[in-house]
Amino acid sequence: MNLFVTGGAGFIGTNFVRMALESGHRVLNYDALTYAGRRDNLIEFEGAAGYHFVHADICDSAYLNREMSHGFDGKPFDAIINIAAESHVDRSLNFATSFSKTNCVGVTSLLETALKNKVNTFIQVSTDEVYGSLGESGSFTLESPLRPSSPYSASKAAGDLVALSFAHSFGVDVRITRCTNNYGPYQYPEKFIPTIITHALAGKEIPVFAQGLNVRDWIFVDDHCSAILSVLEKGKTGGIYHFGGSTELTNIELLHVILGILAEKTGKEKEEYTKLIKFVTDRPGHDLRYSLDWSDSKKELGWQPQTKFQDGIRKTVGWYLDNKKWWQHLQISR
């Protein structure tokens, strides 16, 4: 297929583009290259017959129309995979307008352009955070109401609703994916797992909100990317699909797992890293726990995660150890 992928130079986007190309699809990677986007993540594909890169913003309707109307080497696009997003909750608390612009207005711009150019299949890559916070048990289902807690999650929920409105009003083949927390290579250092790894290696304090008791379900990024491809190949119009890794950990449990792997790989005592832990004031409206029931995706798509957490997290730590040049100049303090 000819795929119009937005946000393909970010974390999930980079890994998705790699998988799509390896699966035989042709990809136009349309990315604004904001702070978390890196064109050189995919530098080895530059010039390849099945890959084009375009540096532009999804809110720029004129530019979108120009690229979409040209198709891929003159052939129409079969689908749009929208991975472009402002995605960090902490940043959304200070820059809510930019999150709304990209995550809602940008989605609208994409859908209008898709309609104009008769690209009917539109996959909106969303998040479990649109449902808000869970208590200590249970999982969000497809019947759960949207109750976003942050400007980030609210903007993603708004984008999802705009997409579904285009399915209802114009018959666009919209499919929405909602996934739990991703981890893996190429994740920007501000997120929790790369923050742990990069701060520990640099001897910097590792900030942990409150007492680190917030719970997240973790999925290796390749499993998420395979899920998106499954929706592309087998999903239905108007379908909403949940994906998760079935690996729930408190933040403090996750931190100690990673520090143990780092100690093993670097030959240092774990205590040298644990002394860097610093508990900091919790962020406003911090959701306690997320969990998704993804049984419908298993039943309908035949999808399930393939990467065991202990394997994926070791691979992730190893990647950051082997690619210090990628992250050292990006490292920031949370």
N, C-alpha and C positions, 0 to 999 in steps of 0.2 A: 504494500500500500504506500501511497504518497501521504506522509504525515506532516502537518503543520504544528510543530511543537513550540509552545511558548514557555519561557523560563527554562530553557534547556541548558543553560550555563550555570545553574544553581546546583544545590546538593542533590535533590531527588531528580531534577531534570537531567543533570549530567549522567547519572546512573541509568535513567530511563533511555536517553538517547543511545547510549552504548548498547543496551540490551536490544533496542529496536533495530539498530543497524546490524547487530549480530544475528538478528532474526530474519533479516532480508528486507526490511522496510527501508524506504527512502525518507530522509528527514530534512525539513527546513527548520532550523533552530533559530527562533525569533526571540531575542533577549535584549533587555534594556541595559544589561551589565551594571546594575546598581552595586552597592558595596559587597553583596554576597555572590555576585555572578562573576565567573572567570572563564573567559573565552578559551584560555589555554588548557582548561580541563579536558578539552576534546581536540587538542592541537593535532594529534596524529591523524585525524579524519579530514582535516582541511585539504581541499583539493580532490578528495575522493569523489567518485561519480555519484554516490548515493547520499551525499551530505552537503548542505549549504548552510552558511551562517549569515544572519541578518541582525545588525545592531540597531534596535528600535524599540519603542515603547508601545504596549498594547493599547494605551489610551490615545495614540496618534492614529485616528481613523483613516486619514489620507494615506499614510505609509502602509498601514495594514491592508488597505484595499489594493494598493499597488502590488504588494508582494503576493497577496492571495489570488489576485486576478491573473498574475503571470503563471501560477501553478508551479509545479516542480519540473523544470526543464520543459515548460510548455504544456505539461499534462496536469489536469485538475487534481486538487487535493481530495483525498478520500475521507479524511477526518482531521479535526483539530483536537489536540490534547493540551488542555490549558493547565500548565503547572506554574505559570507565572504568579507570584504572590509576594506581598510583604508578609513575613511569617513569624516574626519574633514577638511574643506577647509583651515582654518588657519594653521594647521599642514602641509598641502600639500605645502604651500608656502616655507617652510623650509626643507621639507623632500620629495621632489618630486620623487626621485628614488624609495623609499620604496612604494609609492603609485602606481607607474607604475608596480613595481614587483608584488604586490598582485592583483591589479585590472585589469591588462592585462595579464602578464605572468602567474599568478595563474589561470586565466580563461582558458588560452590555455592549461595549464597542466591538468586541470579538464576535458576539452573536449577530449584531447588525451587519457586520462585514461578511460573516458566513452566509447569511441570508442573501445578501446582494450577489454573492459569487457562487451560490448554490452548493456550498459545502455543507452537507446535511448532518453528518455525524459530529457531535460535540461532546467531548468528555471533560467534565469539570472535576479536577482533582481537589478534593476538599479535606476536611479534618474531623476527628471525633470531638473537637472542642466546641463545635456548634451546639452540642447538647448540654453544655454546662458541666456541673460537677455531680459526681455520684457519692453515695455514702460508702460504707465499708463493704457492702456486698452488692451483687447484681451487675447487670450489663445493660448498656443502651441497646435498644432494638430499633428496627425500622419504624416502629410506631411511636418511639419516644419523641416528645415535643422539642422544638429548638429553643434552648434557653441559654444563649451565649453569655459569657461573663466578662469578656474583655473587648476592647475595640477591635482587636485582631479577630477573635472568634465571631463577633457580630458582623464584621465586614465579610467574612467567609460565608456566614449564613445568608447574608443579603445576596451575595453572588450566586449561591445555590438557588435561591428563590427566583432571581432574575432568569437564570438558565431554565428552570422548570416552567416559568411563564412563557418562554419562547417555544417550549415544547407544546404547551397548551394552545397558545395563540396562533402559532405559525407552523406547527407540525415538525419543528426541528427535532432530530433524533438526539435528544439530550440524555446523557448517562452520567451519574454522579458517583464518585468514589469517596468514601470517608474511611480514614485509616488512623491507627494509633501511632504513637511516637516512633519515628524512624531513627536508625543509627547506621553508621557505615562510613566509607571513604568520602572525602570531599565535603564534609559538613563544616560550615563556617564556625570558627572558634568561639563565637558567642553562645552557642547552644551548650546544654549541660554536659553531655559526654565529651565533646572536644575541649570544653573548658577544663574539665577534670584532667584530661590527658596533657594538654598543653601547659596548663599552669603547674602541674606537678613536675613536668620535665624542665620547666623554667625556674623552679623553686619559688613560685609565687603563691600567695594565698589562694585557696580554693573556696570560693563563696558558696554557701548552702543556705537556702531560705529556711527561716524558722529553725526547726529541729530535724529537717530533712525527712519528714514523715508523709509527704505527699506521694501518692502512688501513681505510677504510669505503667502502661503495657507497652513493651518494646518489640519492634519488628525490624529485622534486617532490611536495608533499603532494597536489595535485589528481590526480596520476596514481595515488597510493595510494587516494584516495577513490573514483575511478572503478573501481579494482580491487575494492573492497569492494562497490560496487553490482553489478559483474559477478558476484560470488559470490552475492549476494542473488538475482539474476535467473536465473543459469545454473548455479550450483553444485549439488553433489550431497550427499546425506546422508553424513556421515562424511568428507567431503573435506577435505584439507589443501592449501592453495594458497600458493605462493611468489610474491612480487612484488619486483622490484628495478629500479633505474634504469640498470644497466650502466655506471656512472660511478664507477670506483674511484680514490680519491685518498688519499695520505697526508695526515695532518692538517696538516703544514707546507705541502704543496702547496696544499691548500684555503685555508689562511690567506692565502697570498700572492695567490691569485686574488682573494679578497674585498678585500684591502687595495688591490689594483690598481684594482678597480672603484670603491672608495670614493675613491681619489685622483682618479680621472677625474670622478666626480660632484661632489666637493666643491672641486675645483680646487687641492687641496694636493699636495705632493710625496709620493710613496709612502713615502719615507724617514721622513717625519714620523710615519707609522703603524708602520713596521717597527721603529723604535726602542722601541716599547712592548712588543714581544714579550719574554716572560719564561718561560724553561724552568723547570718546577717538578718536584718529586719525583713519580714515577709513582704512580698509585693501585694498591692491592693487586689482584693477579689481573687486570690489564688485558689484555683479549683483543687479540691482534695484528691479526687481520684477519677480516672477515666478507664472505661472498659467497654468493648464493643462485642456484641453477639454477631459473629460472622458465619453462623451456620447456614444461612440462606445462600451466601456466596459459594460455600463448599458444595451445597446441593445443586445450585443452578449452573455454576461455572466449573465445578470440579477442582476448585483452587484450595490450596492450603499451604501454609508456610513450610519451606523446605530447610531452613537454616536454624539449627539449634542455637539458643542464645549463647551458650558457652563457646561455641565455634565462631559465631558472628562477632562477639565482643572481642575475642582474641585476635581475629582478623582485623578488626577496626583499630585496636591499640597498635598492632603491628604496622598498619598503614601509616599512622601518624608518626611512629618512630622512624619509618623508612622515608618519610616525605616532609622532613622538617623545613626544607626550603619553601614548601607550599604554604605553611602556616605561620612561620616565625615572624614575618613582617606584617601579618594580619592580626596577630594576637592583641586583644583588647582586654581591659578590666571590666568585669560586670559590676 
